[in-house]
Amino acid sequence: MDTFTGSSLGDCENFGMSFDPANPQDFSVEVEMEHRGFNGGQLEWGRIRASKEQGGSEVSLICYIGEKLDGDMKKIYKCSKEGGCEEKLALITSQGTA
């Protein structure tokens, strides 16, 4: 598993995200994944971990990809709060088709 932090995130380092604290279960983001060149790879999922600036709690988002990225591809994927209904449904679906 590859982990990217700090300056290896490029423009995404310290990227601001916000959500409605009254509805934290509704928190979701879209991410754009880009691959250039050869030697693509099959990506099943990705995880984004973000924490509040003032030492607040960490939010973990999971993005289900489930496809190969190769050549010059750019796609957008929805990521939702880990442990939410979307994640459980995706796990059930993937287990049923395996």
GIPEUR-V285614 format. One record per backbone hydrogen bond with DSSP energy under -1.0 kcal/mol. NH is the residue of the N-H (numbers start at 1). CO is the residue of the C=O. Records with the same first field share a line. If there is no record, write none. Layout:
# GIPEUR-V285614
NH: CO, CO
This chain:
# GIPEUR-V285614
8: 5
9: 6
10: 7
12: 9
13: 10
15: 12
23: 20
26: 23
27: 24
29: 79
31: 77
33: 75
35: 73
41: 69
43: 67
46: 63
48: 61
50: 59
59: 50
61: 48
62: 80
63: 46
65: 44
67: 43
69: 41
71: 37
73: 35
75: 33
77: 31
79: 29
80: 62
81: 27
82: 60
84: 81
88: 84
89: 85
90: 86
91: 87
92: 88
93: 89
94: 90
95: 91
96: 92
97: 93
